[in-house]
Amino acid sequence: MPQLTSYALHFRGGLHIGTRGVTLEEAGVSIPSDTLFSALLQSWMLVGGDIEKFVAPFFKTPADAPFRLTSAFPFAGELRFYPMPLDLTRLFEAVSLEKRSKSLKKIRYFSEGLLQRALKGEKLDSWLFPEDEKDTHSKGLALQGGALWLLPDEIGKLPESFRKAESVLPMLNVWKEARTPRVTIERISNASNIYQAGRVQFAEGCGLWFGVDWCKPDETFAEGVAYKSAFQQALEVLQGNGLGGERSSGYGAFNSKPMSTTFFYDEPKSDGMAYLLSRYIPRENELPEALTNPKAAYELVSVSGWLQTFSGASQRRKRQMMVTAGSLVSAKDTPAGCIVDLQPEPDREAGKVGHPVYRSGLALALKWPA
């Protein structure tokens, strides 16, 4: 049975992951799997590693991939949270969808215990958190004003400060979002321009976690280096360099450590459904079936942004459509996905980048009840 080795990321000075256009005002509270993969590749290059040799097995058959990554989602203490599936009808009866529609729309992540119940095909209506004090039927609990949903027996996994304030859990925040003023100075006129940069700050004992499915951890490449060893080296470099934007202002640096519990899961089977824990770019032979199944519920996101290169000026990489984490897609076979090269066309001023710009759309998916 496949398993996820989970890594907890504790951010020392906050995090900025842009979510809207070219502005810096909005900050996300998760890190997409493609961002993590690219950051690890760059970190491997910084320790002198060969990126081309590193990624070569990922371009072969799905079975040749040494590992697969989830996106990074919130955790509190030892409790991991997962993205809410996009089709709420698979979790709730019609009466709950009608009466609790407002609170259900607020839920962004649910706990591992709730996920395990959902993976067994169980409806979760009775585990909803109370909407008001008169509600005596709901048994679940909420954090972050209803954005995080958990079970009563998972309170013991929360940080001590959360456990002491159990009576006001819905009011406690795993993270806080804020905007920090910044100023730029125009080089010629010395005129100042003030802008706002979004920041996510996590509470003590909280942060983001991501999972690694080690398919072939001991497989070697590039003069006998094992993938697990290369991964650890890259992750150590990435801790100091940081993730996301505004890193020159101290954002994005983190400490990482493996979490104490392992998550075991069933892979999607042929003609079933798959619940994505990563972003996903379907291979040609996975389309259109992956997205046209009547039971599929997915969201597409247009991914773009600036690339970092040491061979010239920074440029915008090509735009790529990806299926988001939390989507339910058809599993004609286990969703594999692919890695794409988003190297931009040569720019008249900046010139040619001169190397591939890899973005991972490799799928990490769980078997979802049909």
C-alpha positions as CSV (number, residue, x, y, z in Angstrom):
1,M,0.0,0.0,0.0
2,P,1.5,3.4,-0.9
3,Q,2.3,5.8,1.9
4,L,3.1,9.5,2.3
5,T,6.2,10.6,4.2
6,S,5.1,14.0,5.6
7,Y,7.4,17.0,6.2
8,A,6.3,19.9,8.4
9,L,7.4,23.3,7.4
10,H,7.7,25.9,10.1
11,F,8.0,29.4,8.6
12,R,10.1,31.7,10.7
13,G,9.2,35.1,9.2
14,G,5.9,34.5,7.4
15,L,5.1,33.4,3.8
16,H,4.1,35.1,0.6
17,I,2.6,33.0,-2.1
18,G,0.9,35.2,-4.7
19,T,-2.6,34.3,-5.8
20,R,-3.8,37.2,-8.0
21,G,-2.4,38.5,-11.2
22,V,0.9,40.5,-11.0
23,T,0.2,42.2,-7.7
24,L,1.7,41.3,-4.4
25,E,-1.3,42.2,-2.3
26,E,-2.9,38.7,-2.0
27,A,-1.1,35.8,-0.4
28,G,-2.2,32.1,-0.5
29,V,-2.1,29.7,2.5
30,S,-0.8,26.7,0.6
31,I,2.1,25.9,-1.8
32,P,1.3,24.1,-5.0
33,S,3.1,20.9,-5.8
34,D,4.6,22.3,-9.0
35,T,6.1,25.2,-7.0
36,L,7.7,22.8,-4.6
37,F,9.1,20.6,-7.3
38,S,10.6,23.5,-9.2
39,A,12.1,24.9,-5.9
40,L,13.7,21.5,-5.2
41,L,15.2,21.4,-8.7
42,Q,16.7,24.8,-8.3
43,S,18.1,23.9,-4.9
44,W,19.6,20.7,-6.3
45,M,21.3,22.8,-9.0
46,L,22.7,25.1,-6.3
47,V,24.6,22.2,-4.6
48,G,26.1,21.4,-8.0
49,G,23.6,18.8,-9.1
50,D,22.7,18.0,-12.7
51,I,19.0,18.9,-13.2
52,E,18.7,17.0,-16.6
53,K,19.9,13.8,-15.0
54,F,17.6,14.4,-12.0
55,V,14.4,14.7,-14.0
56,A,15.2,12.1,-16.7
57,P,13.2,9.2,-15.1
58,F,10.2,11.4,-14.6
59,F,9.7,11.7,-18.4
60,K,9.5,7.9,-18.8
61,T,6.5,5.8,-17.8
62,P,4.6,6.8,-14.6
63,A,6.2,3.7,-12.9
64,D,9.7,5.2,-13.4
65,A,9.1,8.3,-11.3
66,P,11.3,8.1,-8.2
67,F,8.9,10.1,-6.1
68,R,5.7,12.2,-6.2
69,L,4.8,15.3,-4.2
70,T,1.6,16.6,-2.8
71,S,1.0,20.3,-2.5
72,A,1.7,21.9,0.9
73,F,-1.4,22.3,3.2
74,P,-1.9,23.6,6.7
75,F,-1.1,21.6,9.8
76,A,-1.6,22.4,13.5
77,G,0.5,20.4,16.0
78,E,0.4,16.9,14.7
79,L,-2.9,17.3,12.8
80,R,-2.7,17.5,9.0
81,F,-5.4,19.1,7.0
82,Y,-6.4,18.3,3.4
83,P,-8.2,20.3,0.7
84,M,-12.0,20.0,0.6
85,P,-13.1,18.0,-2.4
86,L,-14.8,20.2,-5.0
87,D,-17.9,18.1,-5.2
88,L,-19.6,18.6,-1.8
89,T,-22.5,16.3,-2.8
90,R,-20.1,13.4,-2.3
91,L,-19.8,14.4,1.4
92,F,-23.2,15.7,2.4
93,E,-26.9,15.0,2.0
94,A,-29.1,17.5,0.2
95,V,-30.6,18.8,3.4
96,S,-27.2,19.8,4.8
97,L,-26.2,21.4,1.5
98,E,-29.3,23.5,1.7
99,K,-29.3,24.4,5.4
100,R,-25.6,24.8,5.9
101,S,-24.6,26.2,2.5
102,K,-23.0,29.3,3.9
103,S,-20.8,27.5,6.4
104,L,-19.9,24.7,4.0
105,K,-18.5,27.2,1.5
106,K,-16.2,28.6,4.1
107,I,-14.5,25.2,4.8
108,R,-11.2,25.2,2.9
109,Y,-9.5,22.2,4.5
110,F,-10.7,19.1,6.5
111,S,-8.8,16.9,8.9
112,E,-7.2,13.5,8.2
113,G,-9.8,11.8,10.3
114,L,-12.6,13.3,8.2
115,L,-10.7,12.4,5.0
116,Q,-10.4,8.8,6.1
117,R,-14.1,8.6,6.7
118,A,-14.8,10.2,3.3
119,L,-12.5,7.7,1.6
120,K,-14.7,4.9,3.0
121,G,-17.7,6.4,1.4
122,E,-19.2,7.8,4.6
123,K,-21.4,10.9,4.5
124,L,-20.1,13.6,6.9
125,D,-23.2,15.5,7.8
126,S,-23.3,14.4,11.5
127,W,-19.7,15.5,11.9
128,L,-20.3,19.1,11.0
129,F,-19.4,21.7,13.6
130,P,-22.3,23.5,15.3
131,E,-23.6,26.6,13.4
132,D,-25.0,28.1,16.7
133,E,-25.2,27.2,20.4
134,K,-28.6,25.6,19.9
135,D,-27.3,23.0,17.5
136,T,-27.0,19.8,19.4
137,H,-26.8,17.4,16.4
138,S,-23.4,18.4,15.0
139,K,-20.4,16.7,16.5
140,G,-17.5,18.2,14.7
141,L,-15.2,21.2,15.5
142,A,-13.9,24.2,13.6
143,L,-10.8,26.3,13.6
144,Q,-10.0,29.5,11.7
145,G,-13.5,30.8,11.8
146,G,-14.8,27.7,10.0
147,A,-12.0,27.4,7.4
148,L,-10.6,24.3,9.1
149,W,-12.8,21.3,10.1
150,L,-11.8,18.5,12.5
151,L,-13.1,15.7,14.7
152,P,-13.4,15.9,18.5
153,D,-11.0,13.1,19.1
154,E,-8.3,15.0,17.1
155,I,-8.1,17.8,19.6
156,G,-5.2,16.0,21.3
157,K,-3.1,16.4,18.2
158,L,-3.4,20.2,18.3
159,P,-0.7,22.5,19.9
160,E,-1.0,22.9,23.6
161,S,-2.2,26.5,23.4
162,F,-5.1,25.3,21.2
163,R,-6.0,22.5,23.6
164,K,-6.2,24.8,26.6
165,A,-8.7,27.0,24.7
166,E,-10.9,24.2,23.5
167,S,-14.1,26.2,24.3
168,V,-13.2,28.9,21.8
169,L,-11.6,26.7,19.0
170,P,-13.6,28.4,16.1
171,M,-12.0,31.7,17.1
172,L,-8.4,30.4,17.2
173,N,-6.3,31.0,14.1
174,V,-3.7,28.6,12.7
175,W,-2.6,31.4,10.4
176,K,-3.3,35.1,10.0
177,E,-3.2,37.1,6.8
178,A,-2.0,40.6,6.7
179,R,-0.6,43.2,4.3
180,T,2.7,44.9,4.9
181,P,3.6,48.3,3.3
182,R,6.6,48.4,1.0
183,V,8.2,51.2,-0.8
184,T,10.3,51.4,-4.0
185,I,12.4,54.4,-5.1
186,E,12.5,55.5,-8.7
187,R,16.2,55.5,-9.8
188,I,16.2,58.8,-11.7
189,S,13.7,61.0,-9.9
190,N,14.1,59.3,-6.4
191,A,10.3,59.4,-6.3
192,S,8.8,56.9,-3.9
193,N,6.1,54.4,-4.7
194,I,4.2,52.6,-1.8
195,Y,2.7,49.2,-2.3
196,Q,1.3,46.4,-0.1
197,A,2.7,42.9,0.1
198,G,0.5,40.1,1.5
199,R,1.9,37.9,4.2
200,V,0.7,34.7,6.0
201,Q,1.9,34.3,9.5
202,F,1.4,31.0,11.3
203,A,0.7,30.4,15.0
204,E,3.2,28.6,17.2
205,G,3.3,24.9,16.4
206,C,1.6,25.4,13.0
207,G,2.6,25.7,9.4
208,L,2.4,23.8,6.2
209,W,3.0,20.2,5.5
210,F,3.6,18.2,2.2
211,G,3.8,14.5,1.5
212,V,6.3,12.5,-0.5
213,D,5.4,9.1,-2.0
214,W,8.8,7.5,-2.3
215,C,8.4,5.2,-5.3
216,K,12.1,4.5,-5.7
217,P,14.0,6.3,-2.9
218,D,17.2,4.3,-3.4
219,E,17.4,4.5,-7.2
220,T,20.6,6.3,-8.1
221,F,21.6,8.8,-10.8
222,A,24.5,11.1,-11.5
223,E,27.5,9.2,-10.2
224,G,25.6,7.0,-7.7
225,V,23.6,9.6,-5.8
226,A,20.3,8.2,-4.5
227,Y,17.2,10.2,-5.0
228,K,16.3,10.3,-1.3
229,S,19.7,11.7,-0.5
230,A,19.5,14.3,-3.3
231,F,16.0,15.3,-2.0
232,Q,17.3,15.8,1.5
233,Q,20.2,17.9,0.3
234,A,17.9,20.0,-1.8
235,L,15.5,20.5,1.0
236,E,18.2,21.7,3.4
237,V,19.3,24.3,0.9
238,L,15.7,25.3,0.3
239,Q,15.1,25.9,4.0
240,G,17.5,28.9,4.0
241,N,16.7,30.2,0.5
242,G,12.9,30.0,1.2
243,L,9.8,29.5,-0.7
244,G,7.5,32.0,-2.4
245,G,7.9,35.7,-3.0
246,E,9.3,38.7,-1.0
247,R,12.2,36.5,0.3
248,S,14.5,39.5,0.4
249,S,12.2,40.8,3.1
250,G,12.6,37.7,5.2
251,Y,9.6,35.7,4.0
252,G,9.6,32.1,3.0
253,A,12.5,30.7,5.1
254,F,11.5,27.7,7.1
255,N,12.6,24.8,9.3
256,S,11.5,21.3,8.2
257,K,11.3,18.0,9.9
258,P,9.5,14.7,9.2
259,M,6.2,14.3,10.9
260,S,5.8,11.4,13.3
261,T,2.9,9.6,11.6
262,T,2.7,8.1,8.1
263,F,-0.4,8.3,5.9
264,F,-1.3,5.1,4.1
265,Y,-3.6,5.3,1.1
266,D,-5.1,3.3,-1.8
267,E,-4.2,4.3,-5.3
268,P,-7.1,5.0,-7.8
269,K,-8.2,2.0,-9.8
270,S,-9.2,1.7,-13.4
271,D,-12.7,3.2,-14.1
272,G,-12.8,4.7,-10.6
273,M,-12.4,8.2,-9.3
274,A,-9.3,10.0,-8.0
275,Y,-9.0,12.7,-5.4
276,L,-6.0,15.0,-6.1
277,L,-3.5,16.1,-3.5
278,S,-1.4,17.8,-6.1
279,R,-1.8,19.9,-9.2
280,Y,-2.2,17.8,-12.3
281,I,-1.4,18.1,-16.0
282,P,-3.0,15.1,-17.8
283,R,-1.0,13.2,-20.3
284,E,-2.4,13.0,-23.8
285,N,-3.5,9.4,-23.3
286,E,-5.4,10.5,-20.1
287,L,-7.6,13.0,-22.0
288,P,-10.4,13.6,-22.4
289,E,-11.6,10.8,-20.1
290,A,-9.9,12.2,-16.9
291,L,-12.1,15.3,-17.0
292,T,-15.2,14.3,-19.0
293,N,-16.6,11.7,-16.6
294,P,-20.0,12.8,-15.3
295,K,-18.7,12.3,-11.7
296,A,-15.6,14.5,-12.2
297,A,-15.5,17.8,-10.3
298,Y,-12.4,19.8,-11.0
299,E,-11.1,23.4,-11.2
300,L,-8.5,24.6,-13.7
301,V,-6.0,27.2,-12.8
302,S,-3.8,29.2,-15.2
303,V,-0.3,29.0,-13.9
304,S,2.3,31.7,-14.9
305,G,5.0,33.7,-13.3
306,W,8.6,34.7,-13.4
307,L,11.4,32.2,-13.8
308,Q,14.7,32.5,-12.1
309,T,17.8,31.9,-14.2
310,F,21.5,32.4,-13.7
311,S,22.2,32.6,-17.5
312,G,20.4,35.9,-18.2
313,A,17.6,38.2,-17.2
314,S,14.5,37.0,-15.5
315,Q,11.5,36.4,-17.8
316,R,8.0,35.2,-17.6
317,R,7.6,31.5,-18.3
318,K,4.9,30.2,-20.6
319,R,1.4,29.9,-19.2
320,Q,0.1,26.5,-18.3
321,M,-3.4,25.3,-17.4
322,M,-3.4,22.8,-14.5
323,V,-6.0,20.9,-12.5
324,T,-6.1,22.0,-8.9
325,A,-5.6,19.9,-5.7
326,G,-9.0,18.9,-4.2
327,S,-10.3,18.0,-7.7
328,L,-12.0,14.7,-8.4
329,V,-11.0,13.2,-11.8
330,S,-11.7,10.0,-13.6
331,A,-9.1,7.2,-13.2
332,K,-9.1,5.4,-16.4
333,D,-5.8,4.3,-15.0
334,T,-4.0,5.8,-12.1
335,P,-3.7,9.5,-13.0
336,A,0.0,10.0,-13.9
337,G,0.3,13.5,-15.2
338,C,3.5,14.9,-16.8
339,I,6.3,17.4,-16.5
340,V,6.3,20.2,-19.1
341,D,8.9,22.7,-20.3
342,L,7.7,26.3,-20.0
343,Q,10.8,27.9,-21.4
344,P,9.6,31.2,-22.9
345,E,10.2,32.2,-26.5
346,P,13.4,34.2,-27.0
347,D,12.9,37.8,-25.9
348,R,14.4,40.6,-28.0
349,E,15.9,42.4,-25.0
350,A,16.5,39.6,-22.5
351,G,17.5,37.1,-25.1
352,K,17.1,33.3,-24.9
353,V,16.9,31.6,-21.5
354,G,19.0,28.7,-22.8
355,H,17.8,25.9,-20.6
356,P,14.5,24.1,-19.9
357,V,12.1,25.6,-17.4
358,Y,10.4,22.5,-15.9
359,R,7.0,22.6,-14.2
360,S,5.6,19.4,-12.6
361,G,2.1,18.3,-13.3
362,L,2.7,14.8,-11.9
363,A,-0.4,13.6,-10.1
364,L,-0.6,12.3,-6.5
365,A,-4.1,11.0,-6.1
366,L,-6.1,8.9,-3.7
367,K,-8.8,6.4,-4.6
368,W,-12.1,8.1,-4.2
369,P,-15.4,6.1,-3.6
370,A,-17.3,5.7,-6.9
